[in-house]
Amino acid sequence: MDAIIIRDLEIFCCVGVYDAEREKPQRLLVSVEMATDLSAAAVKDELRWSIDYDAVCKCIENISKERNWNLIETLAVEIAETIMREFVPVSVTVEVRKFVIPKTAYVAARVVRPQ
């Protein structure tokens, strides 16, 4: 299966269980992989036969500004379900990375949603 991939989209939002985490927006990185058939897009060379990754990035940025979350898991699910609903890939994998635990590169939540 073909895929459209967005790697490490930087967003800022208030997310965390503890008050100190939610005081100001944190830097998160979001990666998305959308399984889709790209054969028609390749033959026709037209965006309407593909998934507009710029529109997906703007959608993710808008979601990140809508509200605050306790868990990155909740944010990842909301992003995945919105992408499935609005862009209709065969499936989507969303990973949200957070940089708050000392001595780790990051912590992450990854969700997969099939059509």
Buried (B, 14 or more C-beta within 10 A) or exposed (E): EBBBEBEEBEBEBBBBEEEEBBEEBBEBBBBBBBBBEBEEBEEEEEEEBBBEBEEBBEBBBEBBEEEEBBBBBBBBBBBBBBBBEEBEBBBBBBBBBBEBEEEEEEEBBBBEBEE
